[in-house]
Amino acid sequence: MVSATTNSGSGIWDIRGKSTDEKPTEGVPNGSTFYEIDGNHDVYAFDGESKTWILQ
């Protein structure tokens, strides 16, 4: 299950989910973050131009 919140007025999303969850790519603002709540607790940042998640 994926849950998302908006970062106080900036429009950037803070997304949290399991490592096995599909990370969204449509409509996600550039610079949004995805935090994996299990496994290695990896953090990804969204590149809006290429619509890819980049491991930080």
MINU-194821 format. One record per residue (C-alpha): residue number from 1; residue in three letters; x, y, z. Coordinates in Angstrom, 3 decimals. Example, Ala and Ser with C-alpha at 12.3 -4.5 7.8 and 13.67 -1.06 7.14 Angstrom:
% residues 2
+-----+-----+----------+----------+----------+
:   k :   r :        x :        y :        z :
+-----+-----+----------+----------+----------+
:   1 : ALA :   12.300 :   -4.500 :    7.800 :
:   2 : SER :   13.670 :   -1.060 :    7.140 :
+-----+-----+----------+----------+----------+
This chain:
% residues 56
+-----+-----+----------+----------+----------+
:   k :   r :        x :        y :        z :
+-----+-----+----------+----------+----------+
:   1 : MET :    0.000 :    0.000 :    0.000 :
:   2 : VAL :    1.312 :    3.420 :   -0.960 :
:   3 : SER :    0.407 :    6.598 :    0.923 :
:   4 : ALA :    1.271 :   10.173 :   -0.048 :
:   5 : THR :    1.202 :   13.586 :    1.601 :
:   6 : THR :    1.959 :   17.012 :    0.144 :
:   7 : ASN :    4.822 :   18.995 :    1.640 :
:   8 : SER :    3.207 :   22.183 :    3.022 :
:   9 : GLY :    2.472 :   24.215 :   -0.068 :
:  10 : SER :    5.535 :   23.264 :   -2.113 :
:  11 : GLY :    3.622 :   20.703 :   -4.169 :
:  12 : ILE :    6.295 :   18.066 :   -3.586 :
:  13 : TRP :    4.939 :   14.694 :   -2.471 :
:  14 : ASP :    6.260 :   12.598 :    0.403 :
:  15 : ILE :    5.376 :    9.017 :   -0.554 :
:  16 : ARG :    5.832 :    5.955 :    1.646 :
:  17 : GLY :    5.379 :    2.327 :    0.717 :
:  18 : LYS :    6.838 :   -1.146 :    0.686 :
:  19 : SER :    9.837 :   -1.988 :   -1.474 :
:  20 : THR :    7.559 :   -4.261 :   -3.530 :
:  21 : ASP :    5.006 :   -1.498 :   -4.239 :
:  22 : GLU :    4.933 :    0.042 :   -7.701 :
:  23 : LYS :    6.195 :    3.613 :   -7.493 :
:  24 : PRO :    3.826 :    6.063 :   -9.220 :
:  25 : THR :    5.107 :    8.054 :  -12.190 :
:  26 : GLU :    2.063 :    9.895 :  -13.561 :
:  27 : GLY :    1.319 :   13.310 :  -12.097 :
:  28 : VAL :    4.154 :   13.110 :   -9.559 :
:  29 : PRO :    5.836 :   16.498 :   -9.006 :
:  30 : ASN :    9.568 :   16.767 :   -9.707 :
:  31 : GLY :   11.638 :   16.320 :   -6.531 :
:  32 : SER :    9.075 :   14.182 :   -4.718 :
:  33 : THR :   10.427 :   11.454 :   -2.457 :
:  34 : PHE :    9.567 :    7.790 :   -1.947 :
:  35 : TYR :   10.563 :    6.172 :    1.350 :
:  36 : GLU :   10.569 :    2.390 :    1.561 :
:  37 : ILE :    9.151 :    1.351 :    4.929 :
:  38 : ASP :   10.639 :   -2.146 :    4.836 :
:  39 : GLY :   13.838 :   -3.842 :    3.697 :
:  40 : ASN :   16.786 :   -1.447 :    3.485 :
:  41 : HIS :   14.587 :    1.653 :    3.981 :
:  42 : ASP :   15.844 :    3.096 :    0.685 :
:  43 : VAL :   14.943 :    6.670 :   -0.290 :
:  44 : TYR :   14.239 :    7.690 :   -3.909 :
:  45 : ALA :   13.822 :   11.134 :   -5.484 :
:  46 : PHE :   11.608 :   11.623 :   -8.528 :
:  47 : ASP :   13.035 :   13.088 :  -11.742 :
:  48 : GLY :   10.015 :   14.654 :  -13.414 :
:  49 : GLU :   11.731 :   15.074 :  -16.775 :
:  50 : SER :   12.598 :   11.390 :  -17.248 :
:  51 : LYS :    9.751 :   10.149 :  -14.994 :
:  52 : THR :   12.116 :    7.901 :  -13.065 :
:  53 : TRP :   12.861 :    7.309 :   -9.392 :
:  54 : ILE :   16.515 :    7.775 :   -8.474 :
:  55 : LEU :   18.006 :    6.011 :   -5.462 :
:  56 : GLN :   19.533 :    8.568 :   -3.071 :
+-----+-----+----------+----------+----------+
